[in-house]
Amino acid sequence: MLLALLAISDTVFLKYEVTGWPQTGIVMQKEQNLTIFHIYRKDGSSVFLHPFSEPGFLLKLDDNFKIVGKYGHEPRVESLTMFKNDLYRLIESSVKRWISDIRFIPRFIISAVVFLIIYLTAAVVVRDPIPVIDELALALGGSIALFFVLSKKDQNSEKSSKKRLDLRLIMDKIVFEEDEFVKEVEEILHYNESIDKSSLIESILISDEKSFANSNPNDIKQLISYLDTHFSGKIYRKKIGSLDKLEIIKLSKWAEDNKIDLSLFAMYRRLKKRITT
């Protein structure tokens, strides 16, 4: 009986995969250019900015994506190793969610059928003064246990393993190269980190038309999109445009309380101004 149910689940799974998960079935005909930015901070720490933390983004990657890493100051080997391990962890969690979602309906159907089988069998075979409670407990426990067994089986399936391998191969092909735009980003960021907070806040208010004048607009837009995610909280939204006196006071207070990465935020605003001017 269980083998028959598993066979049915595979049929249901194939149908559901085609109709129920359109995101991963998208075929990208045109090559997509994607950039990862390595930012070297004044204290020697590394920041990697990329879109892979966005839910579902990794699952859309295929051979039509051209991914390149760019840096100003060459990253250390250990930083690249840690970044690669972080990507592998993101791949693992993304694939787990993906296979769990597309297999949920088959698992639920099988578990529901098993629940009915156990309940009806126990109701006929077992005789006790309060039959409903025992049968329900037994059927519910059996169906839940089966649901988790099937979930574990799905995580170790050939399909999920292949998906992990495909995504890892894409990540392993990423090559980092030196870039003038990232160099300028680092120079400005290091300057922001070297001055006091009050001077930095004053510099935010000054229009700067010289920065990033010769930079690739696509690189600027991609970096901004990554920083948009970083500064997506409600406290930042009103600080992206013009700042009034009250907002300047708030920025000063947040900087004193270490509630905001003021140096990076100043860089973010400068990039945004370059796109809007």
Summary of the structure (lengths in Angstrom):
residues: 277
radius of gyration: 26.4
end to end distance: 67.9
largest distance: 85.8
contacts: 761
relative contact order: 0.12
helix: 66%
strand: 9%
